[in-house]
Amino acid sequence: MRLRNLLQLVLAVSIWSVGNQVLAYDASPNIGTAEGSCADVIFSAFTPPPYSYEKGNEAAPNSEFSFLASKATRIDSLKVTVKDEKVPIKITPQGNGYLIKGKLPASATGSYVRVDIFAEGLTLCQRADGWLLKVSK
């Protein structure tokens, strides 16, 4: 009887450990999710810098803005808007990505605005980002 109980215990532990290993295995992590498939689409170096209450920084009306987009960004899908108004942009290859430049629209004066960025990655995943600016009068 003791040997039988011991064999049952060993069998149960073996099955349990194999089951846990199978459940822990993820053959394709993050495929199909925005975080995984668009992880290489990165926007950075926002200029002028994002608004900060502590710094009290402001952007001038009709001033130029710029940011960097990584190489994984499909530049033909890049769209920038300010106050729901599409902004014309100039795209220049730079290093390991692209430098994107535009101008704040005339309607963005004396208020807070968000520069919204929308683009697709090479796998057609969608990525959005942006930053807040305070525009002086």
C-alpha positions as CSV (number, residue, x, y, z in Angstrom):
1,M,0.0,0.0,0.0
2,R,2.8,2.4,0.8
3,L,4.5,1.8,-2.6
4,R,1.2,2.4,-4.4
5,N,0.7,5.8,-2.6
6,L,4.2,6.8,-3.3
7,L,3.8,6.0,-7.1
8,Q,0.5,8.0,-7.2
9,L,2.2,10.9,-5.5
10,V,5.1,10.9,-8.0
11,L,2.7,10.6,-10.9
12,A,0.6,13.5,-9.7
13,V,3.6,15.8,-9.2
14,S,5.0,14.9,-12.6
15,I,1.7,15.6,-14.4
16,W,1.4,18.9,-12.4
17,S,4.9,20.1,-13.3
18,V,4.5,19.3,-17.0
19,G,1.1,21.1,-17.1
20,N,2.6,24.2,-15.5
21,Q,5.4,24.3,-18.0
22,V,3.0,24.0,-20.9
23,L,0.9,26.9,-19.5
24,A,3.9,29.1,-19.0
25,Y,5.0,28.7,-22.6
26,D,3.9,31.5,-24.9
27,A,5.0,30.7,-28.5
28,S,4.2,34.2,-29.9
29,P,4.3,36.9,-27.2
30,N,2.5,40.2,-28.1
31,I,1.8,39.3,-31.7
32,G,-1.2,41.2,-32.8
33,T,-1.3,43.7,-29.9
34,A,-0.4,47.3,-30.2
35,E,2.3,47.1,-27.6
36,G,4.1,44.1,-29.3
37,S,3.7,44.7,-33.0
38,C,4.3,48.5,-32.6
39,A,7.0,48.4,-30.0
40,D,9.5,49.7,-32.5
41,V,7.4,52.7,-33.6
42,I,8.8,55.3,-31.3
43,F,8.3,59.1,-31.3
44,S,10.8,61.2,-29.3
45,A,12.7,64.5,-29.0
46,F,9.6,66.7,-29.0
47,T,10.4,70.4,-29.7
48,P,9.4,72.7,-28.2
49,P,9.4,70.6,-25.0
50,P,6.0,69.5,-23.5
51,Y,4.3,72.1,-21.3
52,S,5.3,72.0,-17.7
53,Y,3.5,73.9,-15.0
54,E,6.7,74.1,-12.9
55,K,8.7,75.5,-15.8
56,G,5.9,77.7,-17.2
57,N,7.2,77.2,-20.8
58,E,5.2,78.5,-23.7
59,A,5.4,78.2,-27.5
60,A,5.0,81.2,-29.8
61,P,2.1,81.3,-32.2
62,N,2.9,79.9,-35.6
63,S,6.1,78.5,-34.3
64,E,7.8,75.4,-35.7
65,F,7.7,72.1,-33.9
66,S,9.6,68.9,-34.5
67,F,10.0,65.4,-33.3
68,L,11.8,62.2,-34.2
69,A,10.1,59.0,-35.5
70,S,11.9,55.6,-35.5
71,K,12.8,53.7,-38.7
72,A,9.9,51.3,-38.0
73,T,7.4,54.1,-38.8
74,R,5.7,54.1,-42.2
75,I,6.2,57.7,-43.2
76,D,3.4,57.6,-45.8
77,S,0.9,57.0,-43.0
78,L,2.2,59.7,-40.7
79,K,-0.4,62.3,-39.8
80,V,-0.1,65.3,-37.4
81,T,-3.0,67.3,-36.1
82,V,-3.4,70.3,-33.8
83,K,-6.9,71.2,-32.5
84,D,-8.3,68.6,-35.0
85,E,-6.7,70.5,-37.9
86,K,-4.3,68.5,-40.1
87,V,-0.8,70.1,-40.1
88,P,1.5,70.0,-43.2
89,I,4.7,68.3,-42.2
90,K,8.2,67.9,-43.7
91,I,9.9,64.5,-43.3
92,T,13.7,64.2,-43.5
93,P,15.6,61.0,-43.0
94,Q,18.0,61.3,-40.1
95,G,20.2,58.7,-38.5
96,N,18.2,55.8,-37.5
97,G,14.8,57.4,-38.2
98,Y,13.1,60.5,-39.5
99,L,12.9,64.1,-38.4
100,I,9.4,65.5,-38.7
101,K,8.8,69.3,-38.8
102,G,5.7,71.4,-38.9
103,K,4.2,74.7,-37.8
104,L,1.5,75.4,-35.3
105,P,-1.7,76.6,-37.0
106,A,-2.8,80.2,-36.7
107,S,-5.9,79.0,-34.7
108,A,-3.6,77.8,-31.9
109,T,-3.0,81.1,-30.0
110,G,-3.5,81.9,-26.3
111,S,-4.5,78.3,-25.4
112,Y,-3.3,74.9,-24.6
113,V,-3.0,72.6,-27.6
114,R,-2.0,69.0,-28.1
115,V,0.2,68.0,-31.1
116,D,-1.3,64.6,-32.0
117,I,0.8,62.1,-34.0
118,F,-0.8,59.1,-35.7
119,A,1.2,56.6,-37.8
120,E,1.4,52.9,-38.7
121,G,4.3,50.6,-38.2
122,L,5.8,48.3,-40.8
123,T,3.3,45.6,-39.8
124,L,0.4,48.0,-40.3
125,C,-0.2,48.4,-36.6
126,Q,-1.4,51.8,-35.5
127,R,0.5,54.0,-33.0
128,A,-0.6,57.4,-31.5
129,D,1.4,59.8,-29.4
130,G,1.8,63.5,-28.9
131,W,2.5,66.3,-26.4
132,L,0.9,69.3,-24.8
133,L,1.9,72.9,-25.5
134,K,0.9,76.2,-24.1
135,V,0.7,78.7,-26.9
136,S,1.2,82.4,-26.0
137,K,-1.0,85.2,-27.3
